[in-house]
Amino acid sequence: MNIEGALDTIQHCQKQIDYWQAQQVRALGEYAELTWQDEFASSEIAAMMHWTRNWTEDRMMVSRDLVSRLPLTVDALEKGEIDLYKAQIIHTQTLPLSAEQAAEVEQRVLTKAPEQTSVQMRRRGRRIVMSVDPDGTRERAEAKKAARAAGMESLEDDMAKLWVTMPADKAMVSWLRVDKLARAAKFPGDTRTLNQRRADVVADLLLATPDNASPVKVELLVTVSATTLMGLDEHPGEMDGYGPISADLARELAGDATWRRLLTDPASGALLDVGTSTYRPPAHLRRFMWARDKTCTQYGCTAKATRCDLDHTVPFPEGPTADHNLGPRCGHDHRLKHESAWQITQPSPGTFRCVSPTGRVYIREPEPVLPGFNYEPRERMKRRATAR
């Protein structure tokens, strides 16, 4: 294949991708329309497609809106004039508008969208929305200001991203201050790049003092094997709220972190059995379940276990308050278990068998608390799309 052939193939493949994504959008939109009164309708698709529930619900909502309110956008996607990313931008920008306003914005945006990059289209779309709905733009700006927030996103290789959303003027002033301090922080022999100095400045500002001592005390929970702590192996540790961390970082944090002793199976790294006769799980059992399951135990849900209810798989007192009869379930999936036709069982501790209303069977298996031991790991999740 020559260069021209490669370029033609790339373009042809993209048009085919656009066409089939339009078909999926139509199907998802139709499914969402048919099941809009069913709170748990997304769980079937999430399990079938190996998607998270939040991602599934977002796809269903976007598809339903595109099909019902933005038919020209779906047509343009089907023809390969725009891609799915551009279609999602149009959906996002027109979501707060009335149907009439959305139709006007859609028509005006699509006149130039095929020859624009997504960045160019987004900027032009914002200007069009402002002109079509100036009053709404003002109200949304006030609402966004009230919804300012901050958070953390876990990254790979012992890194994380701190983020904050705030009014644009304050963000620009903050950024300019960080940049100015970072440029002034360079000293003779300093090998840090400007970006590295910017990151260090932000950390120093938040941690208050050069030695990282802060008047705000926080508890850091880290799990690591004793052999790793002694330097006998390099198994990854686990930092609560972040995920796997390297053995080096786990050892580094050992002096400052708050430790909870967790009894594990030396062969598999799995937590061992714990039980109690009371309905409400005591603190040590709650910590045990959080460490074992990490997230909600519904197939496709990633809600943190620490923010979930500890549900009795077999209702108490018929079922005991023990690790083999408990599992974290978020509020949504706790209701799904009790208020829908889904059937949830726990054939072995930490393994959950989920049978959907259509009869499909999905198996969620537990992970080792500290993955990385020298054993043949079980498949994390298995899916059986067989009818009962």
C-alpha positions in Angstrom: 0.0 0.0 0.0 1.4 3.4 -0.9 0.8 6.7 0.9 -2.3 7.6 -1.1 -3.8 4.2 -0.5 -3.1 4.5 3.3 -4.8 7.9 3.4 -7.8 6.6 1.4 -8.2 3.7 3.8 -8.0 5.9 6.8 -10.7 8.1 5.5 -12.9 5.2 4.4 -12.5 3.5 7.8 -13.5 6.6 9.6 -16.7 7.0 7.5 -17.6 3.4 8.3 -17.0 4.0 12.0 -19.1 7.1 11.9 -21.9 5.2 10.1 -22.0 2.3 12.6 -21.7 4.7 15.6 -24.8 6.5 14.3 -26.6 3.1 14.2 -25.6 2.4 17.8 -26.7 5.9 18.8 -30.1 5.2 17.2 -30.4 1.8 19.0 -29.3 3.2 22.3 -31.7 6.1 21.9 -34.6 3.7 21.1 -33.7 1.5 24.1 -33.6 4.5 26.3 -37.0 5.7 25.0 -38.6 2.3 25.5 -37.2 1.9 29.1 -37.2 5.5 30.3 -39.5 4.6 33.3 -37.2 1.8 34.4 -34.7 3.1 36.9 -32.5 -0.1 36.4 -32.6 -0.4 32.6 -29.0 0.7 32.2 -27.7 -2.2 34.3 -28.5 -4.8 31.5 -26.4 -2.9 28.9 -23.6 -2.1 31.5 -23.2 -5.8 32.2 -23.6 -6.9 28.6 -21.1 -4.4 27.2 -18.7 -4.4 30.2 -19.3 -0.7 30.7 -19.7 1.1 34.0 -23.2 2.1 35.0 -22.4 5.8 34.9 -20.9 5.5 31.4 -23.9 3.5 30.2 -26.4 6.0 31.6 -24.5 8.8 30.0 -24.5 7.0 26.6 -28.2 6.3 26.8 -29.0 9.9 27.8 -26.8 11.4 25.0 -28.2 9.0 22.4 -31.8 9.7 23.4 -31.3 13.4 23.2 -29.5 13.1 19.8 -32.2 11.0 18.3 -35.1 13.0 19.7 -33.9 16.6 19.6 -30.9 16.7 17.2 -31.8 14.5 14.2 -29.7 16.5 11.8 -26.6 15.8 13.9 -27.3 12.0 13.8 -27.8 12.3 10.0 -24.5 14.1 9.7 -22.8 11.4 11.8 -24.3 8.7 9.6 -23.0 10.3 6.5 -19.5 10.7 7.9 -19.7 14.5 7.8 -18.9 14.7 11.5 -17.6 12.1 14.0 -19.2 11.0 17.3 -17.0 13.4 19.3 -18.4 16.4 17.4 -21.9 15.0 17.8 -21.4 14.8 21.6 -20.1 18.4 21.6 -23.3 19.6 19.9 -25.4 17.6 22.4 -23.5 19.2 25.4 -23.8 22.7 24.1 -27.5 22.5 23.3 -28.6 20.5 26.4 -29.7 23.4 28.5 -31.6 25.0 25.5 -35.2 24.7 24.5 -36.1 22.5 21.6 -36.4 25.5 19.2 -33.2 27.0 20.4 -31.3 23.7 20.1 -32.6 23.2 16.5 -31.3 26.7 15.6 -27.9 26.1 17.1 -27.6 22.7 15.6 -28.4 24.0 12.1 -26.0 26.9 12.3 -23.1 24.8 13.8 -23.5 22.0 11.2 -23.0 24.5 8.3 -19.3 24.6 9.1 -18.7 21.6 11.3 -17.6 19.2 8.5 -14.5 21.3 7.7 -13.7 22.4 11.2 -11.6 20.7 13.9 -13.5 19.9 17.1 -11.8 22.8 18.9 -12.9 25.2 16.2 -16.4 23.8 16.2 -16.7 24.0 20.0 -15.6 27.7 20.1 -18.0 28.6 17.3 -20.8 26.7 19.0 -20.2 28.6 22.3 -20.6 31.9 20.5 -23.7 30.7 18.7 -25.3 29.5 22.0 -24.5 32.9 23.6 -26.2 34.7 20.8 -29.3 32.5 20.7 -29.8 32.4 24.4 -28.1 35.4 26.2 -30.4 35.3 29.2 -29.8 31.6 29.7 -26.1 32.1 29.3 -26.1 34.6 32.1 -28.1 32.2 34.4 -25.9 29.3 33.6 -22.8 31.2 34.4 -24.1 32.0 37.9 -25.1 28.4 38.4 -21.6 27.2 37.3 -20.0 29.6 39.7 -22.1 28.2 42.6 -21.0 24.7 41.5 -17.3 25.3 41.8 -15.4 22.3 43.1 -12.1 20.6 43.5 -11.0 16.9 43.4 -8.3 14.4 42.6 -7.9 12.0 39.7 -5.6 8.9 40.0 -3.0 8.5 37.3 -0.4 5.8 36.5 3.0 5.4 38.1 2.4 6.9 41.6 1.0 10.1 40.1 -2.3 11.9 40.5 -3.9 15.1 39.2 -5.5 17.7 41.4 -8.2 19.7 39.7 -10.3 22.7 40.5 -13.2 24.4 38.7 -13.6 28.1 39.5 -14.6 31.4 37.8 -12.4 32.1 34.8 -11.0 35.4 36.2 -9.9 33.7 39.4 -8.4 30.8 37.5 -6.4 33.0 35.3 -5.1 35.1 38.2 -4.2 31.9 40.1 -2.4 30.4 37.2 -0.4 33.6 36.5 0.6 33.7 40.2 1.8 30.0 40.1 3.6 30.7 36.9 5.3 33.8 38.3 6.4 32.0 41.5 7.7 29.0 39.5 9.8 31.2 37.2 11.3 33.0 40.3 12.0 29.7 42.1 14.8 28.7 39.8 18.2 28.7 41.5 21.7 28.1 40.2 22.1 24.4 39.5 18.3 23.8 39.6 17.6 21.1 36.9 13.8 21.2 37.2 11.8 22.2 34.2 9.3 25.1 34.4 6.4 22.6 34.5 8.1 20.7 37.4 8.6 24.0 39.3 4.9 24.9 38.7 3.8 21.6 40.2 6.1 22.0 43.2 4.9 25.6 43.8 1.2 24.4 43.9 2.2 21.6 46.4 4.2 24.0 48.5 1.3 26.5 48.6 -1.2 23.8 49.7 1.1 22.2 52.2 1.9 25.5 53.8 5.6 25.1 54.7 8.8 24.1 52.9 9.1 20.9 55.0 5.5 19.8 53.9 4.2 20.2 57.5 0.6 21.3 57.4 -1.8 22.5 60.2 -4.5 20.3 58.5 -4.1 16.7 59.7 -5.2 13.9 57.3 -5.2 10.1 57.6 -3.5 8.2 54.8 -4.4 4.5 54.6 -1.9 2.3 52.8 -1.9 -1.5 52.6 1.4 -3.4 51.8 2.7 -6.9 52.4 5.2 -7.4 55.2 7.7 -8.9 52.8 7.6 -5.8 50.6 7.9 -3.6 53.7 11.1 -5.5 54.6 12.5 -5.2 51.1 12.3 -8.9 50.3 10.1 -8.4 47.2 8.6 -5.6 45.1 4.9 -6.3 45.3 2.7 -3.2 44.7 1.0 -1.7 47.7 -2.5 -0.1 47.8 -3.4 3.5 48.8 -7.0 4.0 49.8 -8.7 6.4 47.4 -5.9 6.1 44.8 -5.2 2.5 43.9 -2.0 0.5 43.3 1.3 2.2 44.2 4.8 1.0 43.7 6.7 -0.9 46.4 9.1 2.1 46.8 6.3 4.6 47.5 4.6 2.2 49.9 7.9 1.8 51.9 8.4 5.6 51.8 4.9 6.2 53.2 5.2 3.5 55.9 6.6 6.0 58.5 3.7 8.5 58.2 0.7 6.5 57.1 -2.0 5.1 59.4 -1.9 1.3 59.1 -4.7 -1.3 59.5 -3.6 -4.9 59.9 -5.3 -7.1 57.4 -5.0 -10.9 57.6 -4.4 -12.3 54.1 -4.0 -15.7 52.5 -0.2 -16.0 51.8 -0.9 -18.0 48.6 -3.4 -15.7 47.0 -3.3 -12.3 48.7 -7.0 -12.6 49.5 -8.5 -11.5 52.8 -9.4 -14.4 55.1 -12.8 -15.0 56.7 -14.4 -12.8 59.4 -17.8 -13.1 60.9 -20.2 -11.7 63.5 -23.7 -12.4 64.8 -25.0 -8.8 64.9 -27.0 -7.1 62.1 -24.8 -4.0 61.8 -21.3 -4.9 60.7 -18.8 -3.8 63.4 -15.9 -1.4 62.4 -13.3 -4.2 61.8 -15.7 -6.1 59.5 -16.6 -2.9 57.5 -12.9 -2.2 57.0 -12.5 -5.8 55.9 -15.2 -5.6 53.3 -14.0 -2.3 52.0 -10.5 -3.7 51.5 -11.8 -6.9 49.9 -14.3 -5.6 47.5 -12.9 -2.0 46.9 -16.1 -1.0 44.9 -19.8 -1.7 44.7 -20.3 -5.4 43.8 -22.8 -4.8 41.0 -21.3 -5.8 37.7 -20.2 -2.5 36.0 -20.4 -0.2 39.0 -17.2 1.5 40.2 -18.6 3.4 43.3 -16.0 3.2 46.1 -16.9 0.6 48.7 -16.4 3.1 51.5 -19.3 5.1 50.2 -21.6 2.1 49.8 -24.1 0.3 52.0 -23.0 -3.1 53.3 -25.8 -5.3 52.0 -26.7 -8.8 53.3 -26.9 -11.0 50.2 -29.3 -13.3 52.1 -31.4 -11.0 54.3 -30.6 -11.0 58.0 -31.2 -13.0 60.2 -31.6 -15.8 57.7 -28.2 -14.8 56.4 -25.4 -14.0 58.9 -23.5 -10.7 59.1 -20.3 -12.2 57.8 -17.9 -11.7 54.9 -19.5 -14.5 52.9 -22.9 -12.8 53.1 -22.0 -9.2 52.8 -21.1 -7.0 49.9 -20.9 -3.2 49.3 -23.7 -1.9 47.1 -24.2 1.8 46.2 -27.6 3.3 46.8 -28.7 2.7 43.2 -27.6 -0.9 43.1 -28.9 -1.6 46.6 -32.4 -0.6 45.3 -31.8 -2.6 42.1 -31.3 -5.7 44.3 -34.5 -5.2 46.3 -36.8 -3.4 43.9 -36.1 -5.0 40.5 -36.1 -8.5 38.9 -32.3 -8.8 39.2 -31.3 -11.8 41.3 -28.0 -11.4 43.3 -26.3 -14.3 45.0 -22.9 -14.8 46.6 -21.8 -18.4 45.9 -18.4 -17.9 47.6 -17.0 -15.0 49.6 -16.6 -12.0 47.3 -17.9 -13.7 44.2 -21.3 -12.3 43.1 -23.6 -13.9 40.6 -25.9 -11.4 39.0 -28.9 -12.6 36.9 -30.5 -9.9 34.8 -34.2 -9.6 34.1 -33.6 -11.1 30.6 -31.9 -14.1 32.1 -28.3 -13.2 31.3 -25.8 -14.3 33.9 -22.8 -12.1 35.0 -20.1 -13.2 37.5 -18.1 -10.6 39.4 -15.1 -12.2 41.1 -13.0 -10.6 43.9 -9.5 -9.3 43.3 -6.6 -10.0 45.7 -6.2 -7.2 48.2 -2.5 -6.9 47.1 -2.3 -8.1 43.5 1.2 -9.2 42.3 1.8 -12.4 44.2 3.4 -15.3 42.3 0.2 -17.3 41.8 -2.1 -17.9 38.8 -4.7 -15.1 39.3 -8.3 -15.8 38.7 -10.0 -13.9 35.9 -11.2 -10.7 37.5 -14.6 -10.7 35.9 -16.3 -13.4 33.9 -19.4 -12.9 31.8 -21.8 -15.6 30.8 -24.5 -14.5 28.4 -26.5 -17.7 28.7 -30.2 -17.9 29.6 -31.3 -19.5 32.8 
